[in-house]
Amino acid sequence: MTGTPCQRGGCPGRYDADGYCDQCGHKAPAVPAAGPVSVATGPMTAGFSGRTGAGLGGTASGLTGTRSTRSRASARGRLGAGLVDVPPVPLRNPTTAVMSDPQVPEPRRYCGKCDEPVGRGRDGQPGRPEGFCPHCGTQFSFVPRLATGDLVDGRYEILGCLAYGGLGWIYLARDRHVSEGGADRWVVLKGLINTGDPHAMESAMAERRFLVEVDHPNIVKIHDFARHPDPKTGELVGYIVMEYVGGQSLKDLALAHRGPTGQREPLPLPQVLAYALEVLPAMGYLHDRGLVFCDFKPDNVIQAEEQLKLIDLGAVRRIDDQTGAIYGTPGYQAADVATRGPSIESDLYTVGRAMAVLSFQFTGFSSKYADSMPAPADVDLFVREPSYHRLLTRVTHPDPLRRFASASEMADQVLGVLREVLSAADGVPRPSMSALFTAERRAFGTAAGAVPDDGRTLSPREVVTALPLPLVDPTDPAAGFLATLSAANPAEVVATLRAAPNRTAEVTYRLVRALAEAGDAAEAHTELGTLAPADADWRHGWHSGLIGLVAGRPQEALAAFASVAEALPGEPAAQLAEGVAAELAGNADLAIARYARVWRVDHGYVSTAFGLARLLLARHDRAGAIGVLDEVPDSSSQHVPAQIAAVRARIGDAGAVSEADLVDASTRLERLRLDPGRHAHLSVELFTAALRWLGVPLEARGATGAPPRTGTGRLLGRQLTERELRLGLETGYRALATQERDAFARYALVDRANAVRPRTLV
């Protein structure tokens, strides 16, 4: 088949005399008598980067290979969680990934034992790539130990070097013993920079012991552990044989990203959040098996087509390992690793730091801000996306106990923040079921949509009984008992809870909520104080906020609910509670911001629509208020109240009402098809507003003259003239009188009808 075109889809190469393609490196398929065999294609590559952050980058990125028969290698990943279209990264020809002159730059040469500079030039002379450390005497070598054509373990044919890292050179090789789809499998070999370094050798041996058992679609697969004689000493050197991953590292993708002006910009926030959602299950997989990754950073993640893979397992260790060497990267590694060792919390810390580096210009992340985040005022992204700032603040909190306790817990909040960011950008709601809260129990603050409108203001007790409920922890011993409680009178619920056979944290929280709903803030506060410190999680802040509302201390409630939103930055329920507390505390700006975010994400939280409309009307933004009310879906039980509130918003500001407002209110009212009583109430409000717009007194005190203003539109079928409007108002009052059961109230309405009807000269 020499000189014939490569049969791998999309490859322009031809097969050389050795039977391998001169472009993609794949072996020509065997041709049996029955005919040619099709060649399966797909992503199949990998690589390692080291402690210093030198990853595959543009050197070993975009590598191609044959499809594995394993179910773990899918042609299409789930990158983006179905919410974000992350640009796929094309696979790269492996023959172009091999380094032509593999050298370790002098600025990256450090002793493996004391971490002091070695191999540096002086007096104009280049540094030696091999020698002994002048500080501790440890031997070092930065020269690749394998050359093109070397056959490792009689099966892995070396094609060349791909990259280098703090723990070893990375080589591209063909596995001559495994044929997939008619072509040899591409693999990556990683060796040690210095076989005399005990820490590096220890890390390699640790990989050999347990990493071959790691099997996750987002983690590079360790196939084998091979040995090969050192060309100088003859000593056997160990090499890890890994899956071969193509694509580009997240670091390189970030460095290559350009904005509309052609200047380098951070990656879009939705893309960064999508990356986190792809990485966190892999981290959780390791944690569930008692392992910690330790050295997560953008260099150590490759995107190949639509899938991410963690590619450097060199620092992975067991959580309970008390003696092994710990590797990490300044700026990413948590400070507490030095005192308490690596942990799940410190692993998630590195994910948060990587997200920060990818999403904004994080100058000084490894120096000035090595252990902290910039202030929100210094990062425009934090100002625009406060929930994202809260997410990073929690995951990188100096106290490990204040961080997320698991990768799945963090992933839930990342997904919530992603939904919020996307909905805020395009206005399209992206609701989802919460794993922590029920839906809003009932809408509150909807008085503007009630008929008649009794002028009620927002009631704290109403809010407490309407906010979503925290879901009961199913592992709580009293979960079954709490499930039997019915929605009875709060006093009955309190009595039942006090007699509970097992006073667990969930029982106490339920008792506190029942007392708050009954209006007993003092007793609720006392019961909340009985919880042990270990049970004082975000639920403690939630119930503190309820108590603050009932007690008439909205500032305290606001602080408590803000702490919940900081712990759960992706939960709309937390922002809803924070918003209503802000409104009651007089902080309209914060209330509007929180209401708007929740409403954009989920139109199921109807209370936020009414809250937004209420606050916007207070600022004389009638168009904004009506726009929000119009977004209440017609499938909602609050659609009609929202439209009633929109009618009132049109005609409520006497000094700003126009003829167009009156006509629009009339059209809305006609479309609603209300019962006679409610229709009569609203028609009275409409005709009253119209008479005020004409500039005439409501009572007819004399002969009708030419009004100071006239209109061309029609209201509920009547012309915009004083006489027609008075007739309409009279009709409305009389209709109300027929609905009134109280005799004195009925007489008053009839008197009112007589007072407003037009008078004529006889």
N, C-alpha and C positions, 0 to 999 in steps of 0.2 A: 504493500500500500504506500510505498515511498512516494512522496510528492502529492499524494491525493489530499483533497480538502478534509479538514477536521470535521468529524461528525457531531461534535458538541454544538448545540444550538447557539447561534450568535457568534461563534469563534471564527475569525478570518484566517486562521493558521492552516498549515499543512503538516503532514506527518513526515518526520525525518527518517533516516535509515535505521535509527534505533527503535523505531515504532512509536515515538512520542511526538506530540504536536509541538511545533516550534513556537507557538504562541501561548497556549494555555497549559502545556505540559502534560496533558492527558494521554494515556496510552491508547493506541488504536485498538478498537474492539476486534475480538476474534470473529472470523467469518466462517461459520460452518457450512456444510454442503447445502443445507436447506435454505440458506440466505443470510443476509446481514442481521445482526442483533442490534436493537435500538439502544442508545446510550441515555441513561437517566441523568439528569442534571439537577443541580441545586446547591444551596449553601452548605459548607461543611468545613469550616476552618477555625483556627484559633491561634492564640499567642499569649505571651506573658509580658508583663512589664515589671519593673523592679521598685525597690523602696524609694529611690530618688525621684520617681515620677517619670522616668524615661520609658514610655510605652511604645507600642507598635507604631502609633501615630501614622504618618504618611508612608512609613516604610513597609509595614506588613499589613496595611489596611487595604480593604477591597480584594481580599484573596478569594479565589474560586476553588471549587473542588466538586467531587461527586456526591450524590445524595446517599446518605446512610440508609440502611434498611431499618434502623431504629425508629420507633414512633416519635422519639423526642425531636427529630430534625424535621420540622415542618417547613413547607415552602413559604408560608406567610405567617408572620407573627401577629399578635394582638396589640401591637404598639399603638397607643392612643386611646385605649379603653372604649373604642367605639364613639369617642367624642371628638378626637383631634385627628386631623390628617397630617401625620408626620411624614415629611418627604423621605421616601426610601433611599437608601444608600446603595448604589450599584456595586456588585462584586467586581473585584479587580483581578486582572491577569496575574497569577502568582509569579511568573517568570520576571515580571517587572518589579516585584517586591524585594527581590534579593539585593543586598547591598553590594555594590561593585568594589568598594574598598572599606571593609569593616574595621573601624577604629573607634575607640572611646575617646571623645574630646578631653583634653587635659582638664578643663574646668570641672569635669564630672569624675575625676579620678580621686577616690578616697580610700583610705585604709579600711579594710573590712573589720578590723578589730577596734582601733581607737578613733576611727572616723576622721583622721587628720588627712590633709592633702598629700597625695603621693604622685609620682610620675609627672611632676611639673617641670617645665623648661626654665632655664635661666641663662643670662648672658647671651641671649639670641639663639641658644641651642634648644631643640625640642626635648621634651621630657622622655624618659625611658618608659615604655609600656610594661616592662617587667622589672622586678627588683625587690628591695626590702624597704619597709617603712622606716624613715629616719627617726621616727618618734618612739616606736615600740619594737621595731625589728621584725615585724611580721612580713612574710613574703607576700608579694602581690604580683598579679599578672592580668593584663587586659587584652591579651592576645587570644583570638579564637582557637580552641583546641581541635576543632573539626574543620576539615577542608572539603571543598566540592569534590564529590566522588567517593568520599569515605563511606564505608558500609558499616553501620553500627548494629551490633548483635546479629549480623548476617542478614538483616532484613530492611533496615532503614537507610536508604541512599540519600546522602546529604547533597542538597542543591546549592546551599550557601547560607549566609547569615541574613536574618531578617531585621534584628534590632538587638539592643543590649539594655540591661537594667541592673538595678542594685544587687540582684541575686543571681544573675546569669545571662549568658548569651542565648539568643534564640535562633534556632536553625530551621530551615524548611527542608523537608525530606519526603521521599516516597516510601510508602510501606509496600514492599515487594511481596508480602505474604497475604495481603488482603486485597481482593479484587472486588470492586463494586461497580456494577453496570458495565463491565468490560474494561475498566480503567483502574489503575492502582490508586490507593487511598493516599491523599496528601495528609501529612501530619507535621507537627511542630515539636522540636526537641529543645529542651531547656537544660543547660548544664550550669556548673558553678564557675563563677569568676575566679575563685581562689579555693582550691580543694583543701588548703591548709586552714581555712577559716572554720572553726568549730561551730559557730552560730549558723553559717550558711549551710554547712553539712547537716546540722541538726534540722534545719528547716526542710531540706530536701528529703531527709529520712522520714520526717513527719508526713510529708506529702505522700511518700511511698506507702506509709502504713494505712492511711484512711481515705485519701482523696480519690482513690480509684473507685470507691463506693459512692461518691457523689454523682448523682444523676438527675439533673434538672435542665429543662430546655433553655434556661437563661444563664447557665453556668457552663463554662468550657469543660469538656469531658476529658478526664485523665484516662488514657488507654493502657499505659504500660510504664515500666521502669527499666531502662536499658543501661548496659555498661559498655564502656569502650576504653581501650588503653590510652593513656596520655602519651602524645607523640614524643615527649622528651624523657619522661621518667618511666614510662611503661606501666605506671600505676593505673588501676581501673578507676575510671571516673563515671559517676552516675548521671544519667540523663532521664528526665521526665518526658514521656511521649504523650502528646496532647492532641485533642481535636483541633482542626485547623479552621479558624474563623476568619471570614472576610469582612470587608467593610472599612469603616473609619472609627477611630476612637472619638468619644464625646469631646475630648479636649481638642482634637483637630477640627471637628465639626464646628465647635465654638470659635476657634481661631479663624476659620474660613468664612464665618457668617458675615454677610455685608448687608447694610441697610439700603434704602432707596438712593442715598447719595453716594454709595460705593464705599463708605467708611465702615470699618469693622464695628459691629454692634453685638451685644449679648443675644443669646438665643431667645426667641419668643417665650414668654412665660408658659403658655399652654403646652408648648413642646417640652419644656423642662419638667413640668408636672407629669406629663405623659411618660417621660423617661423614668421618673421616680416610681410611678405605678408599675412599670415593667421590672424595675430592679428590686423593689421591696419583697415581692413573693420569693425571689431567689434568696434574699437575705433571710427571710423567715424560714425557708427550707433548711438553710444551714443552722439557724438557731434551734430549730426543732430537733436537730440531730446533735446538739451540744457543741456546735462549732461557731466561731466568730471569724468574720472576714478580716477585720483589723485595718486593712489599708485600702479602703474604698476611696476612689477619686476618679475624675473624668478620664484620666489616662488608662484606667483599668477596666473600661467598659467600651465595647465595640458595637456599633450599629451595623448590621449586615442586612441589606434590603430592609425588611420591616421588623427586624428582631434585634434585641439587645442581648449581649452575653458578657458576663463577668469573666475576664480573661486572665487575671493574675491571682492564683491561689497560693502564691509563695508565702504570704503572711498568715494564712488560715491556721488556726490552732483550736484546741479544745478549750471550752470555757473554764474548765476546772484545772487547766494546766498551770501549775504554780512555778515551774522552773524554766520553761522554754523561752527562747528569745522572742521579743516583741518588736514587730516592725510597724512603722507608720510613717506618715508624711506631715511635716510641720504645716500648720494652717488647716489641716483636715482632722488630725488626731485630737481627741479630747484630752484636756489636761489631767483628768482624773485617772487616765490609763496608767500614769506613773505611780499612783498611790493605791488604786484598787484593782488594777489590771484591766484587760479588755473585758467588755461585757456587751450584752445586747444593746444597752443604752448607748455605749460608746460607739458601737457599729452604726446605729441610727444617727448618731451625731455626725459621723463622716458623710452620710447621705445628705443630711441637711446642709453641711458646709459645701458639698459639691453642687447642690442645687443653687446655693447662693452664688458661687463662682460662675456658674453657667448663665444665670438670669440677670445679673447686673454687673456693672464695672466695679468689681470688688478690689479696689486698690488697697494694698497693705493687708491682704487676708492672711499672710503668713508672718507678718511682723506686727504692725500696729493693732490689727484686729485678729491676731492669732487665736485668741480665746474669747472673742466677743463679736457682736454684730454692730455695724454702724447705726447711728440714731436714725429714726424714720425721716427726720427732716433733711438728712444728708443723702437719701436715696429716693429719687422720684417714684420708683416702682413701689416702695413701701407706702408712700402717700396715696398712690392710686389703688393699691391692692392691700388694704390693711389686714385682711385675713391671711394673706401670704406672709406678711411680716409676723403675724402671730404664730403661724405654723413654724417658721424658721426659729423664732424666739423660743418656742417650746422644745423643739428637737435639739437645739444647741444650748439649752439652759446649763449654766455652770453646775447646778445640782443634778446629778444623774437621776435622782428620784422624782424630779420635776419633768423629766423627758417622757416620751412615749415608752411604754413598757414592752411593746412588741411591734414587729413589722406590720402585722395586719391592722393593729390599732392606728398606726401612722398612716397606712394606706387608705383607711376609711376617711381620714381627715384630708389627705391629699386629694382624694376623689371629690370630696365636698368643695374644697377650694377651687379645684379645676372647674366644676360645674358653675360656681359663682363667677369665676373670671370670664368664662365663655359667655354666660348669660348677660353679664354686664357689658360685654363688648358688642353683642349683636341683638340684645333684647329678646332672645328666644329662651323661654323657660326650659330648664332641664331638671325637673323634679326627680326625686328618688326616695325610696323608703329608708328611713333612718334605723340604724341598729341600736340606737340609744334612747330615742324619744318616740312617743306616739304622735299622731297628727294633731293639729290644733283641735281641741275638743269642741269649741264653738267660737264663732266670731264675736269679737268684743269691739266696743267703740263705734257701733253702727247706728247711733241715735239719729244721725242725719237721714237715714233711710227708713226710719220708722214713721208711721202715720197713725195718730198725729205725733209730731215732734214735740216731746216734752222738754226739750232744751237740756237734757242730761249731759253732764260732762263725763269724762273718762273715770270710771270707778275702779279703785284698786281691788276691791273685793271681786268685782266682775272679772277683772284681769286674772286674779289668782285662780278662779274656778274655770277659766277658759284656756289658759296656757297649756301647751303639750305636757304630757306626763313623762317623767323618766321611766324607762322600762325596767321592770324588776330583774335583777341579776338572777338568771335561772339556776346558778350554782348556790344561791343563798338557801340555807336549810328551811326557811319559812316561805319559799317561793310558792309552794303548793297551797299553803294556808292563805296567802295574800290573793291568790287567784280566785278564791271562793268569795271574796268580799264583793258585795253588790254595791251599786251606786245608791246607797241609802242616805238618809239624813246625816250630815257631818257629826252630830252628837252621837248617833248610834254607831257610826264607824269608829269614833274615838273610844267608846265603851268596849267595842269588840277588840280593838287593837290593844287596849290596856290589859285585856284578859288573854292575850295571845300566849300559847304554851311555850313559845320560844322567842325571846326578845332579841332578834338579830338586827343587824344594821338596816336591812330593808324594812323591817317592821317599824323601827324607830323613824325612818324617813317617811313612811306612810302615815304614821301618827302625827308627825310634825306637819305634814301637808293637810291632814284632816283638821287639826287645830287652827291652822292658818285660814282654811276655807270657812271655818266657823267664826273667824274673827278674833280668836284668842291668841294674839301675838305674843304675849308674855309667857304663857304656858308652852307655846310652840318653841320659843327661844330656850326655855329650860330643858325641854326634851332634847333639842338639838345638841345641847351642851353635854348630854350623857354619852354621846358617841365617843368611842376610843379614837385616838389620833390616827390609827391605821385605817379607819373608815372615813376619815375626813378628805374625801376626794372631791371631784367636781360636783358631786351630788350635794355635798355640804354647802358649797357656794350657791347652788340652785335654790335650796331650801332657805338659806339665809336671805336670798333675794325676795322670796315669797313673804317671809316674815317682815322684811323692811317695807314692802308694799302695804301689807295689812296694817302695820304700825304707823303708817303715814310718814315714813322716813325714806322718801324716794332716792335720796343721795346714797344712803346705805345700800338700798336695793340695786342701784346702778353699779356701785363698786363690786357687789357680790356677783351680779350677772356678767359684768365685764370679766371677772376671773374665770367664769365658766366659758365664755367665748374665747378667752386666751388658751384655755385647756382644750377646747373643742372648736378650733377655728373653721372647720368645715360643716358645722351644724347650724342650719337655719334657725332652729328653735332657740339656740343660745342668743343669736343676734336679734330675734324677735323680742325676747325678754329684755335684752339690753336696750332695744329701741323704745319699748313702752316705759321702762324705768327712766330713760332719758327724757321722754316727753313729760312724764309726771314731775321730773326734777327741773323742768324748764329749760333743758338743753335741746332746743329745737333742731339745731344743726346736726347733732349726733343722732337724734331720733330719725330725722329725714334720711340720713346716710344709711342707717341700719335697716329701716323699713324698706328703702329702695332696693337694697341688696337682696333682702329676703324675697321681695315681690318679684324681682327680675328672675330669680332662680325657680320659684315655686308659687304658682297662682293659687295653690291650695291654702296658703296663709292669707286669707281674705282680710283679716284684721289689719294687715300692713297696708292694704290698698286704702281702707278707710282712714288709717292713721296718716298716710301720706297726703290724702286729699284734705284731711282736717288741718294739717300743718301748712300745706301750700295755700289753702284758702286764707289762713291767718296772715300769710304774706302777700295776699291779693293776687296770687297766681292761679286765677280761675281756670285758665287753659290747661295748666299742668295738672290741677286737681281732677278736672273732668276727664282728661286723657287717661289718668290712672283708673278712675271709676269705670270708664268704658272698657278697660281690659279685664274686668271681672267676667269670666266666661258665662255664657247663658246656661251652661250646665250646672252652675253653682246655685245653691239655695239662696245666696246673697246677691244674685244678679239683679232682681227687681229692686231690693233696697239700694243697691249701688246706683241704679238708674234714677231712683227717686232722689238720692243724694245729688246726682248730677243735675237734675231739674232744679233743685234748690240752689246748687252752686251757680247755675246760670242767672238766677233772679235774686240772689241773696244780697249782693252788693249794690245797694240803691244808687250810689253815685256813679257806678260804672256800667249799669245795665244798658244795653243797646236794643234796638228793635230786633236785630238778628238773634240776640240772646233770648228775647221773649218768644220769637217764632220757633227757635230750636227747642226751648223748654216745652212749648205746646206740642211740637211734633213728637218729642219723647213721651209726653204724657198720653197722647193719643195711642201711641204704639204699645204702651204697657198693658192696656186692657185690665185695669184694676177693678175691684169691686166698687159699688156705688159710693160707699162711705169714704174710702181712701181717695177715690177720684174727686169727690166733692171737696175734701180737705185741700188737695193740691190745686184744684181749680180756683179756690178762694185765694190761695197764696199767689197763683199766677196772675189773676185779674187785679189783685191788690198791687202787685209789682208793676203791672202795666199802667194802672191809673197814676201811680207815682211817677212813672216815666213820662206820662202826658203832662204832669205838673199840675194836677187838679186835686182838691181835697177829696178824701174818701166819702164823706157825707155829702149828699146833695142838698145844699143850703139855698139854692135859688134856681132861677131859670137856667137851663143849659145854654151856654154860649159857645162861641168858637174856642176850642181848646188851644193853648199855646203851642201844642205840637200834635202832629197827626202822623199816622203810619199807613203803609200800604199792605202790610201783612195781615194775616188772620190768626186769631188765637182760639183754639177749640171751636172753629167754625164761625167766629165772630170777627167783625172788622175792628181795626185799631182806632176806634172813636170812643169818646167819653160815654155816649149813650149805650153803645153796644157793650162796652166793658162793664158798665154799671148793671146792665141787664144780666150779663154773665155772672157777676159777683152776687147779685141778688139770688139768682137761680142756685148758685152754690150754697149760700147760707140756708136757703129753704130746703135744699136736699139734705144738708146736715141736720136740720131740725127734724126731718122725718126719720133720721137714724137715731136720734137722741131719746133715751128712755126716761131721763130725769125731766120732769115737767118744767121746773124753773130754768134749767139749761135750754130746754126747747123754746120757751118763751123768749129767752135772751137772744137766741139765734134768729127768731122771727123778727124781733125788734131790730136786730142788726140788718136783716134783709130790707126792712122798711126804710132804714136810715140811708142805705147806699143806693137804692133804686133811683132811676132818673125821674126828675119831676117835670111836669109839663104845665104850660100856661093854659087856662081855660078862658 
